[in-house]
Amino acid sequence: MQVIWSPQLDEKDAQWRDAALQVSNTLARHAADVDGRQRYPGEAVDALHAAGVTGMFLPVEYGGGGASATAFCAVMEELAQVCASTAGVVATLQLGAQPVLAVGSAAQKQKYLNALTRERKAISFALSEREAGSDPANMTAAASRERGGWRIRGEKAWIGNGGLSDSYVVFAQTVPGSGRKGIAAFIVEVADGGVTADAPEDKMGMRGTSNCTIRFDTWVADDRMLAPPGEALRTALSALTVGRVTVAAQALGMALGSYNAAARRATVRKAFGQPLVDHQGIGFQLAEVSTRISAGRALCYQVARAYDAGEDISLLGAQAKLFCTEAAHAAVDLGVQVFGGEGFVKPSLVERLYRDQRATEIYEGTTEIQKLVIARGIKRQFQPGSNLGPA
Ligand SMILES: Cc1cc2nc3c(=O)[nH]c(=O)nc-3n(C[C@H](O)[C@H](O)[C@H](O)COP(=O)(O)OP(=O)(O)OC[C@H]3O[C@@H](n4cnc5c(N)ncnc54)[C@H](O)[C@@H]3O)c2cc1C
């Protein structure tokens, strides 16, 4: 009997999931401490690195695992059920490397992707600014010509693995006021000098991931340009497109963690002489949440498989993130409710997941931005002159 729909994973994908599962005990032991002290989950990341999981998404030729997006989703789900922060650290490594993998020169791929897998030198994705998050075309970080290379000046906000990474993919404006047409991307190494990290943000959730403002006033040579003006925002958005499916899977992991705990609790905890689950007010809510998790999983894995098959998932990926993060919101809310007073007191899995989950509705494009992406896609499909448009 199955209540929550489970994806059929092929042998290779299942091996990756099992590798993550093996680290689960380490995660479970440390997750509350990671959250409570807002510290990096070093022991879990070490174990995941030893299992090849931190570089699983990169091709074998760069020391990676050559894993599919489907496998990556399965790993995200497993990790996030127990320690969402650890899932976030691994996802952040993927997001930083993705633009290099997608559009990097042979030399850039060789250097930065091998550095990640073989030397544990991380690269972060630095797009957002305090005044330009959902609307990155409005960024003010600037790149100007200097001594045959580029001077990069500006600040990037909330950057994942900030202060821990060795390099940053920095998006910067080359022609002030020109919007997306002027935005280029560069690889900046901390060793270049002129890169400083503020103290990590004190976050409500995902407290084991380091997010901070990074300030740049540095010079890089031409060969550090990753994407030329006009191409960089497209590169960023395509990295976010696959990243969104990953976030959908993270959210599902959090939803499953909370739902499993709540369902277990509701069958043993009695009120008014019967288990909570037998009170329709609770039983029906569990039924609704389980159905949303099943539906979200089916969508998320279908989209991951479409990506693995080379299909364009820009709209379906946005739908997966939108649906799964909202389903997860309902699931973690119910988790706390079912546990009552105990669910409101630390340390508690449901209390932690309740706070962690909220970030999934914000990073890699907020809920509203997913709706914007989908609505624009609908307009493109149905406008006059298009396939589905009016005759
Ligand atoms: C934990 C965490 C990790 C992060 N990691 C990274 C990272 O590694 N790299 C990086 O570059 N950034 C990162 N970010 C930043 C993140 O991507 C931005 O916070 C996000 O894109 C939203 O931008 P904003 O915070 O400026 O919100 P705003 O853009 O100011 O939006 C505020 C609100 O307005 C809504 N809104 C905006 N525009 C519209 C519209 N057109 N229609 C309707 N509603 C709208 C938004 O949905 C949101 O609800 C991270 C953020 C968090 C919280």
The ligand as a Gaussian input file, in Angstrom:
#p B3LYP/6-31G(d) Opt

LIG

0 1
 C       18.592000      31.645000       1.654000
 C       18.837000      32.461000       0.422000
 C       19.856000      32.084000      -0.452000
 C       20.135000      32.860000      -1.589000
 N       21.196000      32.516000      -2.391000
 C       21.531000      33.314000      -3.447000
 C       22.697000      33.021000      -4.243000
 O       23.443000      32.049000      -4.010000
 N       22.992000      33.852000      -5.276000
 C       22.218000      34.929000      -5.583000
 O       22.537000      35.623000      -6.534000
 N       21.097000      35.234000      -4.845000
 C       20.749000      34.459000      -3.788000
 N       19.623000      34.757000      -3.018000
 C       18.825000      35.921000      -3.343000
 C       17.460000      35.549000      -3.931000
 O       17.608000      35.018000      -5.200000
 C       16.571000      36.805000      -3.900000
 O       16.311000      37.099000      -2.531000
 C       15.272000      36.602000      -4.657000
 O       15.521000      36.524000      -6.036000
 C       14.256000      37.744000      -4.385000
 O       14.847000      38.977000      -4.565000
 P       14.653000      40.111000      -3.441000
 O       15.027000      39.503000      -2.147000
 O       15.401000      41.316000      -3.869000
 O       13.109000      40.408000      -3.411000
 P       12.334000      41.492000      -4.313000
 O       12.752000      41.337000      -5.719000
 O       12.485000      42.825000      -3.674000
 O       10.841000      41.000000      -4.153000
 C       10.084000      41.279000      -2.987000
 C        8.688000      40.703000      -3.181000
 O        8.071000      41.303000      -4.318000
 C        7.649000      40.312000      -5.220000
 N        7.786000      40.760000      -6.621000
 C        8.868000      41.259000      -7.229000
 N        8.608000      41.519000      -8.523000
 C        7.314000      41.172000      -8.738000
 C        6.442000      41.193000      -9.865000
 N        6.863000      41.609000     -11.070000
 N        5.173000      40.765000      -9.712000
 C        4.726000      40.321000      -8.498000
 N        5.505000      40.270000      -7.404000
 C        6.783000      40.685000      -7.515000
 C        8.581000      39.128000      -4.951000
 O        7.997000      37.923000      -5.392000
 C        8.725000      39.198000      -3.445000
 O        7.630000      38.581000      -2.835000
 C       19.345000      33.990000      -1.890000
 C       18.282000      34.332000      -1.022000
 C       18.029000      33.594000       0.116000
 C       16.922000      34.008000       1.040000

